[in-house]
């Protein structure tokens, strides 16, 4: 079963009820991208929402969306057509463990909301497509980082949203792939909650040295679900406030 929902930037998004739906992690990752690129690559695109947000905000002229599940690669193409991005968003059904861009010109940026749970951890979902999206069934974080390294221009940027309890796994995988962390932001539901996600920007071939930004607090009071000023800024502008940019 499919639904069509109007989301941020007035984008119309076709989603599968059996799969993962548009969430805060995707919205924040799209907002964390803070430069304009000629050609970007998304790893594990799902419905294509992060790519769509990137294009609607002119953060990239073109995006290639890599997705291993054929039904989602097709869904991504349909969402591109629905929102007028044919020719700017191209879905490719391939595995991150073997993907290599066929052109001599590599990507300027890679962004990903990868599976964050090991295959032997977490509650399993009945739907295979959810298992693939959440668990490292078709590649772990090391495979995603190595795919980024193979396809990025030297000096290109890498963006990821991940679980805080696996941040060390992410940073180690990035360093092995020569992706040096430049900016790290922990995200909390409210001031009394532990961090629920972490956003990272890295540079291929970059020098050591990362800026740990102030934490992003989503709600003033989680029980009332009222956004903080910083979250309202992200919702309105599609960007993080200046204090979250690298000094």
N, C-alpha and C positions, 0 to 999 in steps of 0.2 A: 504494500500500500504506500502511496506517495501523498505528500501534502505540499502546498505552495504557500509560503509565508513571506510577508514583507519584513525585512530586517533593516539593520543600519544602512544609511545612505540610500534608502528607498530601493534597495536591491530586492528582487523577487527571487526566492530561493526554493528550489524543489528539493525536498528531503525524503528519505526513505524511513518509514516508521520503524522498520526492523533494525536500522542502523543508528549511529551516533548523530545527534542533532547539534545545531549551532549553539556554542556555549561561550562563556566568558574567556576561556583560554584562547580560543581563536580570535575573538575580538581584541584582546590585549596584545597578542602577537602581531596582528595587523597594525595596531597603533604603535608598537615598539619599533617598527621599521621607520627609520628617521632620515632616509636619503632617497633620492630619485635614481632609478637604475634603468639602463637600456633594455636589458633582458634578464629576468629573474627565473629561478627554478624553485618550485615547491615540491618537497618530498613527502609523500603520503597525503594527497590532496583531498580525499574524501569527496564531498559535494563541490569542493572548489571555493568555499566561502572566503578563505584567507586570500587566495589569488584574486577573487572578485573585489574584495575590499581594497587590495593593493592597487588594482587598476582603476577603481572608481575614484580613488584619491590621488591618481597620477603619481604614484610612487614608483611605477615601472611602466615602460612603454609596452612591453610584452612579457607574458609569463608562460612558462611551460609547466604544467601540473602533472607530476608523476604519481601514478596510482596503480597498485598491483591488482586490485579487484576490478574486473572488466565492467561490472554493472555501475561502479562508481566513476570510472573513467568516462563512460558514456553519459552518466548523470552530470558530470562536470562540464562536458561539451554542451549538453542541453541548457545548463545554467548560463553558460557563456552566451549562447544564442538568445536566451530569454532576456538577458540584460544588455544586449547590443555589443558584446565583446568578441564576436567572431573575427578571427584574424589577429586578435591581441592575446587571447587565451587559448592555448592548445593543450589538450589532455593526451597523455601518453601512458598506455597500459604496460608497465614494465616493473621489474624488481630492482630496488635500490642496490642490491648486492651485485648487479651486473651492468647497471645503466652507465653509459658513457655518451656524452653529446657527440653527435656525428660531425658537426661543423667544426671548422678550424677556430671559430670564435667562441670562446667559453662564456659562461654566465658571469654577470657582475655581482649577483647576490643569490644566496640560497636561503630559504626559510622552511621551517618544519615544526609541526606539532606531532612528534613521533609517538609510536606506542611506548608507554612508560612502565609497563608491568612485565616482569619476567614471566616466562611460560609456566613456572611452577609457583606463582604467587597470585594473590588476589582472587576474588570471586569470579568464576567463569560465567559467561553469558550463554544463553540458549542459542542465540543467533551467531553463526560462524562469522558474519561480517563484523559484529561487535567485538568478538574475540580477536580478529585480525587487527582491528583498529586500536584495541587497548593493550594487547599482549604482543610480545616480541616473537610472533610466529614466523614472520618472514624477514627477519633481520633485527639485530639489537642496535643500541645507540651507537656502538662502534661502526656498524655497517652504514648507518645514516651519515656519520661524520666522514667516513672514507669516501662515500658517494659524493658528498659535498666537495671534498678535496679534489677528486678526479675531474669535477665539472666546473670548478671556480677558476676565474682568472686570479693570478697572483695579486694579492692586495684586495681581493673581493671580500664581501661581507657575508657572514653566516648568522642567522637568527634562529633561536629555538625557545620553546616553552616546555618546561619539564617539571617533574616532581622534586621538591626540595630534598627529600630523603635519598634521592639518587643524583644529587648535584655532583658528587665526587666522580661517579661513573661518567657523567656527561663531560666534565672538565678534563678527565683523563683521556677520554675518547677524542675530544677536540684536540688536545695537545699532541696525541699520536698522529692525528691527521693534519698537524701544523695549523690548526685553527686556534689562535690565541685569544682568550677571553678579554674583551675590552670594556664591557659594561654588564653589570649583574643587578637585577632588581627582584627582591622578594615581594610576593603578593599575599596580603592577609584579608580575610573577610571583614574583620573589624580589629580594633586595637587589642582586644582581649583574646584573639584567636591566633593559633600557630599559623605559620606560612602554609598556604595550600598549593602554591605554584611558584616557579622561579623563571624569569625571563633572562636570556643571555644574548649578547651580541658579541661576535668574535670576528677576527680578521685573518684571512689566509696569509701566512707568512709574517704576521704582525709580531712586534716586540712584546716582551713580557711587561705586564702592567695593566691592571683592571680597575675600573671605577665602580665601587660598591655604592649604588645610589641610595637615597632614602627609601624605605619600604613604601609600597603602594597599598594604602588602606582603601578597600572598596566601599564599605558602608560606615556611616557615622555610628549607627547602632544596628547590628545585624538583625535584631528582632523587628525593627521598623523598616528595614531595607531602604534607608535614605542614603543616597550616594554622597560621598565626600566631595569637596570642591575639586580635588584632583581627578576623581573618576568622572565627574560631570564634564570637566575639561576634555578628557579623552573621548567621551561620548559625543561631544559637540564638534570637536576638531579632528578626530581621528589620529591624534598625536598625543604623546606624553608631554606634560609641562616641561619647560626649559630646565628645571632643576634635575630632571632625570637624564639629561644629555651629558655626554662625557665632557669633563672640564678640560 
